[in-house]
Amino acid sequence: MAVYENFPPYSYRENGRAAGVDVDVARALADKLGVSAALRLIGADETMDDDLRNNVWKGHYLGGGVADLMLRVPYDSDFGRMNDHVRLVAPYHREQIVVALDPKYGKRENALELFTRQKVGVELDTLADFYLLSAMDGKIRDNVVHFTNVGEATAALLKGEVAGVMGARSEIEAGLGERVGDFSVGPLQLSGLRESGWDVGGAVKAGHKDLADAVERAMQSLREDGELQRIFKRHGLTYQKPSVLPLLTANNGGR
């Protein structure tokens, strides 16, 4: 199973071993399937399409083969149609763009207006970044502070260098750690943004129906018995159920 190598809190190396939410999901999934979890930590290419080609259906030109399953893949019907060499399977989480605000500056509901006067941290070249640069008719632009990743942005928030941070909920909660309760963390009504959240699942090579069906059923079992929720809780993260779930029947695991 392929997971990203340097993408905390989802998957990363800790003391030389694979760790993170997606690593725990992969291992729990393997247990449900009755197999051992052979993990491949992969680097991110320029696009998700490249990652699927390199790790699921074709393989990298330098060799190394492909994985049976890749996690942390957007579970979206339009995206699936554009990638017909793979089958999207087993949604297990819904990620969401949120704001973490130091409450001394005001209420989170007024965060965008507050950011016209106060600094806000964001990971460079992300959906949150693009939104902040254009929101409020560009009035926030000069107060946007760019960071390499959300972890660096939350570190600045903890030091009081910015008033807030905008980005993926899981990454913000992981970055704030035990001090997450010191901040107001949650979604905003973001006008002009069609989607502020997205479902996350896995991908297998197209045509591998038996594998896809088995993974679908195993992931459903993890969700129904509460194991997914427990995994997120162990990492100090909020679990959100995917907005779209496959319809499984007695005869097959397909949609």
Secondary structure by P-SEA (a helix, b strand, c coil): ccccccccccbbbcccccccaaaaaaaaaaaaaccccbbbbbbbcccaaaaaaaccccccccccccccccccccccaaaaaaccccccccccbbbbbbbbbccccccccaaaaaaacbbbbbccccaaaaaaaccccccccccccccccaaaaaaaaaacccccccccaaaaaaaaccccccccccccccccccccbbbbbccccccaaaaaaaaaaaaaaaaaaaaaaaaaaaacbbbbccccccccccccccc
